[in-house]
């Protein structure tokens, strides 16, 4: 039985991946800010979005050393 050698190259588009996570975080934060009220103030919206975007980005970054 012969062995087949295969070589593959994978190139990730970091900008695209990051932008997808930022957009997902903004959407989630918007919905989160409106969870218990129909008209949250701007600070509540921004805080919810900041936390959601931070969480989305943290999921794709390796934080171990």
PyMOL commands that set and color helices and strands:
alter all, ss='L'
color gray80, all
select helices_A, chain A and resi 14-33+42-60
alter helices_A, ss='H'
color red, helices_A
deselect
rebuild
show_as cartoon
